[in-house]
Amino acid sequence: MAGLKAGAPAPQSITVHEKSRVLEVVFSDGAAFRIPFELMRVYSPSAEVQGHGPGQEVLQTGKRDVTLVDLAPVGNYAVQPTFSDGHDSGIFSWDYLYELGQRGDALWQDYVQRLQAAGVDRDAPMVPKGAGHGGHGCASH
């Protein structure tokens, strides 16, 4: 099983570039992507970021300088990064890494638009859950 989808391309190599803060992934179909750590962090597939259903996503801020502290394999289908801000609950399947690489520019534009719609700066610190905004950490209300 290469990923979660049958027949999906599997990584042939994964390289962490600490200085440029990108994860370079070369897939079996020849596709190669340089995925910024910040993009990975703001689109982490974890429930902490994605919520538990549509509309429950938590807009991530202050992640420009995030780095990878660790990148652990998860079976033959994924990796689990530990980011410098302590976030470590996202499991990135090969399919999801491929999607981040393939759709990175569009996802980045969507992120910028969501920041603008929320009136939040990309570098603003995250508001801890339970602080401000009526006692909950969701800045969208």
C-alpha positions as CSV (number, residue, x, y, z in Angstrom):
1,M,0.0,0.0,0.0
2,A,1.7,3.2,-1.2
3,G,-0.7,5.6,0.4
4,L,-4.3,5.7,1.3
5,K,-5.5,5.6,-2.3
6,A,-4.8,2.4,-4.3
7,G,-2.2,3.1,-7.1
8,A,-1.2,6.5,-5.8
9,P,2.4,7.5,-6.3
10,A,4.7,6.7,-3.3
11,P,7.7,8.8,-2.3
12,Q,11.1,7.7,-3.7
13,S,12.9,10.2,-1.5
14,I,12.1,12.7,1.3
15,T,14.7,15.3,2.2
16,V,14.3,17.9,5.0
17,H,16.0,21.2,4.0
18,E,16.4,23.0,7.3
19,K,17.9,26.2,6.0
20,S,15.2,26.9,3.3
21,R,12.5,25.3,5.6
22,V,11.1,23.0,2.9
23,L,10.4,19.3,2.7
24,E,11.5,17.9,-0.7
25,V,9.6,14.9,-1.9
26,V,10.2,13.0,-5.1
27,F,7.4,10.5,-6.0
28,S,7.4,7.3,-8.1
29,D,5.6,9.0,-11.0
30,G,8.5,11.5,-11.3
31,A,6.7,14.4,-9.6
32,A,9.0,16.4,-7.3
33,F,7.8,19.0,-4.8
34,R,9.4,21.4,-2.3
35,I,6.7,21.9,0.3
36,P,7.4,24.8,2.8
37,F,7.2,23.8,6.4
38,E,4.8,26.8,7.0
39,L,2.4,25.4,4.5
40,M,2.6,21.9,6.1
41,R,2.0,23.4,9.5
42,V,-1.0,25.6,8.5
43,Y,-2.6,22.7,6.6
44,S,-1.7,20.0,9.1
45,P,-4.3,17.2,8.8
46,S,-4.6,17.1,12.6
47,A,-8.0,17.6,14.4
48,E,-6.2,20.5,16.2
49,V,-6.0,22.4,12.9
50,Q,-8.8,20.8,10.8
51,G,-11.4,20.5,13.6
52,H,-13.7,17.5,13.7
53,G,-15.9,18.6,10.7
54,P,-16.5,21.2,8.1
55,G,-16.4,24.8,9.4
56,Q,-14.4,23.8,12.5
57,E,-11.0,24.6,11.0
58,V,-8.7,26.7,13.2
59,L,-6.9,29.4,11.3
60,Q,-3.1,29.1,12.0
61,T,-0.9,32.2,12.5
62,G,2.6,32.9,13.6
63,K,4.0,29.9,11.7
64,R,6.4,31.7,9.2
65,D,9.5,30.5,11.0
66,V,8.4,27.1,12.0
67,T,10.9,24.3,11.5
68,L,10.8,20.5,11.6
69,V,12.3,19.0,14.7
70,D,11.5,15.4,13.7
71,L,10.0,13.4,10.9
72,A,8.9,10.0,11.9
73,P,7.6,7.3,9.6
74,V,4.1,5.9,10.1
75,G,3.8,2.5,8.6
76,N,4.5,2.5,4.8
77,Y,1.9,5.2,4.1
78,A,2.8,8.4,6.0
79,V,5.1,10.6,8.0
80,Q,4.4,12.4,11.3
81,P,6.3,15.6,11.7
82,T,7.1,17.3,14.9
83,F,7.3,21.1,14.4
84,S,9.3,23.6,16.4
85,D,6.1,25.0,17.9
86,G,5.4,21.6,19.5
87,H,2.7,20.6,17.1
88,D,3.1,16.8,16.4
89,S,-0.4,15.4,15.9
90,G,-0.7,15.6,12.1
91,I,-0.1,12.4,10.1
92,F,0.8,13.3,6.5
93,S,-0.1,10.4,4.2
94,W,1.7,10.1,0.9
95,D,-1.5,11.2,-0.9
96,Y,-1.7,14.3,1.3
97,L,1.9,15.2,0.7
98,Y,1.3,14.9,-3.0
99,E,-1.7,17.1,-2.8
100,L,0.2,19.7,-0.8
101,G,2.9,19.7,-3.4
102,Q,0.6,19.7,-6.4
103,R,-1.8,22.3,-5.0
104,G,0.6,24.3,-2.9
105,D,0.2,27.7,-4.7
106,A,-3.6,27.5,-4.6
107,L,-3.6,26.4,-1.0
108,W,-1.3,29.3,-0.1
109,Q,-3.6,31.8,-1.8
110,D,-6.6,30.3,0.1
111,Y,-4.7,30.7,3.3
112,V,-3.9,34.4,2.6
113,Q,-7.5,35.0,1.7
114,R,-8.7,33.4,5.0
115,L,-6.2,35.5,6.9
116,Q,-7.5,38.7,5.2
117,A,-11.2,37.7,5.8
118,A,-10.5,37.1,9.5
119,G,-8.5,40.4,9.7
120,V,-5.5,38.6,11.1
121,D,-1.9,39.0,10.3
122,R,0.1,35.9,9.2
123,D,2.7,36.6,11.9
124,A,0.2,37.2,14.7
125,P,0.7,34.9,17.6
126,M,-2.0,32.1,18.0
127,V,-4.6,32.9,20.6
128,P,-4.6,30.1,23.2
129,K,-7.9,28.2,23.5
130,G,-10.1,29.7,26.1
131,A,-8.5,33.2,25.8
132,G,-10.2,36.2,24.3
133,H,-13.1,36.0,21.7
134,G,-15.8,35.2,24.3
135,G,-13.9,32.4,26.0
136,H,-13.1,30.2,23.1
137,G,-10.1,30.0,20.8
138,C,-12.0,30.4,17.5
139,A,-11.3,33.7,15.9
140,S,-14.1,33.3,13.3
141,H,-16.9,34.3,15.6
